[in-house]
């Protein structure tokens, strides 16, 4: 059966009850929020993928062939300057989707998407995502709500980088990444963190040492473990809580697939 015929067949299903999904698929919150009807349309077409550390999912200006739904990986969205320097504008993990510019109408984006914590995920072909989005049903509202949450993260990152100390930025960055992992350990070098924050490595080294002395983290050979999350949150600026509250409001466990009333 061709993919087009398969899409037409599964697209006729109309069950609107919460879906029963495999444990692996439901690790991504957006896939886990789909109704049973949407799940049946998507399930045969989702492709399980390994996302390797440093793998580039798309480059600035390139057309998007797939969107990605991370489950255990973290993807960094980077703005690339003319001289090759980069700065992170957002991170995406199991809460979201990589490739929002596709269904927002742009087709491409001036940012780069690169895997900064290896793991698994799913990908879906661009034309399938657009077909579902253009149905103007519950998936449209779900993806738009996620995009609003992502824009909030981007805006708050810009504010944080302009107005808050490097220590506060580091705490915010660690907490955002921690929220997108299962566990308390991050496999991140200080050089990578400095690259993501757009600062000198020496500044990250000094900041990490302060957090270690305060008993908030431990760091050895590229492995950072958060020992005191509550203490890290107290030391962070308000930017982390603003982002988290907006994600919870728009995509929390009690949210339905449709629009917010």
C-alpha positions in Angstrom: 0.0 0.0 0.0 1.4 3.4 -0.9 2.0 6.0 1.7 -0.7 8.2 0.2 -3.3 5.4 0.3 -2.3 4.6 3.9 -2.7 8.2 4.9 -6.2 8.3 3.3 -7.2 5.1 5.1 -6.0 6.0 8.6 -7.2 9.6 8.1 -10.8 8.4 8.1 -10.7 7.4 11.7 -12.5 9.8 14.0 -12.0 8.4 17.6 -11.6 11.5 19.8 -10.8 9.8 23.1 -7.3 10.0 24.7 -5.0 7.7 22.9 -3.4 4.5 24.1 0.2 4.8 22.9 3.4 2.8 23.4 5.6 3.8 26.3 8.3 4.9 23.9 6.1 7.2 21.8 4.3 8.8 24.7 7.7 9.9 26.1 7.2 12.9 23.8 4.5 15.0 25.4 3.1 16.3 22.1 2.7 12.8 20.7 1.3 11.6 24.0 -1.3 14.4 23.9 -2.7 13.3 20.5 -6.2 11.8 20.5 -6.7 8.2 19.4 -7.8 9.3 15.9 -4.7 11.4 15.3 -2.5 8.7 16.8 -3.8 6.2 14.3 -3.1 8.5 11.4 0.4 9.2 12.6 1.5 5.9 14.1 2.4 4.1 10.8 4.2 7.1 9.6 6.4 8.0 12.6 10.0 6.9 12.1 12.1 6.0 15.2 15.5 7.7 15.0 18.7 7.8 17.0 19.9 11.4 17.5 23.7 11.5 17.9 25.6 14.1 19.8 26.4 17.0 17.4 24.1 15.8 14.7 22.7 18.7 12.7 19.0 18.3 12.0 18.7 21.4 9.8 20.9 24.4 8.8 19.9 28.0 8.4 17.9 28.6 5.2 17.5 25.0 4.3 14.1 23.6 3.5 12.7 21.2 6.2 12.1 17.7 5.1 11.2 16.4 8.5 10.1 17.5 11.9 11.5 15.8 15.0 9.9 14.7 18.3 12.7 14.0 20.8 12.0 11.5 23.5 15.4 11.1 25.3 17.5 13.6 23.3 17.9 17.4 23.7 18.2 19.6 20.6 19.7 23.1 20.7 18.3 25.9 18.4 21.2 28.2 17.6 21.5 31.5 15.9 24.5 31.6 13.6 26.4 34.8 13.0 28.3 35.7 9.8 31.7 34.9 11.5 30.5 31.4 12.5 29.8 32.2 16.1 26.6 30.8 17.6 24.3 31.5 20.5 21.5 29.3 21.7 18.0 30.8 21.6 16.0 27.7 22.8 16.3 24.0 23.7 13.8 21.3 22.8 13.4 18.0 24.5 10.6 15.5 25.1 8.2 18.3 25.6 8.2 19.5 22.0 8.9 19.4 18.3 11.9 20.6 16.2 10.9 22.3 13.0 8.0 24.7 13.9 8.9 27.0 11.0 7.4 24.4 8.7 3.8 24.7 9.8 4.2 28.4 10.7 4.5 29.0 6.9 8.2 29.8 6.6 9.4 26.5 5.2 12.9 27.3 6.6 14.5 29.2 9.4 17.6 31.3 10.0 18.6 29.0 12.9 20.5 25.7 13.2 19.2 22.7 15.1 21.9 20.5 16.6 21.7 17.6 19.0 23.4 18.6 22.3 22.4 15.5 24.3 22.3 12.2 22.4 19.2 10.0 22.6 16.2 8.8 20.7 13.2 10.4 19.1 10.8 10.2 16.2 10.6 12.1 12.9 7.7 12.7 10.6 7.8 13.8 6.9 7.1 17.5 6.3 4.2 16.9 3.9 2.4 14.7 6.5 2.8 17.3 9.2 1.4 20.0 6.9 -1.5 17.8 5.9 -2.5 17.3 9.5 -2.0 21.0 10.4 -4.2 22.0 7.5 -7.0 19.8 8.7 -7.5 22.7 11.2 -8.4 20.3 14.0 -7.0 19.6 17.4 -3.4 19.1 16.2 -3.3 22.6 14.9 -4.2 24.0 18.3 -1.7 21.7 20.0 1.2 22.8 17.7 0.3 26.5 18.0 0.2 26.3 21.8 3.7 24.6 21.8 5.0 27.3 19.4 3.7 30.0 21.8 5.6 28.3 24.7 8.7 28.1 22.5 8.5 31.8 21.6 8.3 32.6 25.3 11.5 30.6 25.9 13.3 32.5 23.0 12.1 35.9 24.3 13.1 35.2 27.9 16.5 33.9 26.7 17.1 37.3 25.0 16.0 39.2 28.1 18.2 37.0 30.4 21.3 37.3 28.3 20.9 41.1 28.3 20.0 41.8 31.9 21.2 39.0 34.2 24.5 37.8 35.4 26.4 34.9 33.9 25.7 32.9 37.1 22.0 33.4 36.7 22.1 32.5 33.0 24.0 29.3 33.8 21.4 28.3 36.4 18.5 29.0 34.0 20.3 27.0 31.3 20.9 24.0 33.6 17.4 24.0 34.8 15.9 24.2 31.3 18.0 21.3 30.2 17.3 19.3 33.3 13.6 19.6 32.7 14.1 17.9 29.3 16.1 14.9 30.7 15.2 11.8 32.7 17.5 12.1 35.7 19.8 14.7 37.2 23.0 14.3 35.1 24.0 16.3 32.1 26.7 15.2 29.7 28.0 18.7 28.8 31.5 20.1 28.6 32.2 23.6 29.8 33.2 24.5 26.3 29.7 23.4 25.0 27.9 25.4 27.7 30.0 28.5 26.9 29.1 28.1 23.2 25.4 27.8 24.0 25.4 30.8 26.2 27.6 32.8 23.8 30.2 33.6 26.5 33.9 32.8 27.2 34.7 29.4 28.6 36.5 31.0 31.5 33.2 32.6 32.6 31.4 29.2 32.6 34.3 27.6 34.5 34.1 30.3 37.2 30.3 30.0 37.4 30.5 26.2 37.7 33.0 26.4 40.5 30.7 28.8 42.4 27.9 26.3 42.1 30.1 23.4 43.2 31.3 25.3 46.3 27.6 26.0 47.1 26.9 22.3 46.9 24.4 22.7 44.1 26.2 20.7 41.4 29.2 18.4 40.9 31.2 18.4 37.8 33.8 16.0 36.5 35.1 15.1 33.0 32.2 16.5 31.1 29.5 15.1 33.4 27.5 17.6 35.4 25.2 16.3 38.2 22.6 18.6 39.9 22.7 17.9 43.6 20.3 20.6 44.9 17.6 21.5 42.3 15.8 23.7 44.8 18.9 25.6 45.5 19.6 26.0 41.8 16.1 27.5 41.3 16.6 30.0 44.1 19.9 31.1 42.6 18.4 31.5 39.1 16.7 34.7 37.9 13.0 34.9 37.3 13.5 33.9 33.6 13.4 30.1 34.3 10.1 30.3 36.3 8.5 32.5 33.6 9.3 29.9 30.9 8.3 26.9 33.0 5.0 28.5 34.0 4.1 29.2 30.4 5.0 25.6 29.3 2.9 24.3 32.2 0.0 26.6 31.4 -0.1 25.7 27.7 1.1 22.1 27.7 0.7 20.8 31.3 -0.7 17.4 32.1 -4.3 18.7 32.5 -4.3 20.5 29.1 -6.6 19.1 26.4 -5.6 19.0 22.7 -7.9 21.8 21.6 -7.6 25.5 22.2 -7.6 27.1 25.7 -11.1 28.4 26.5 
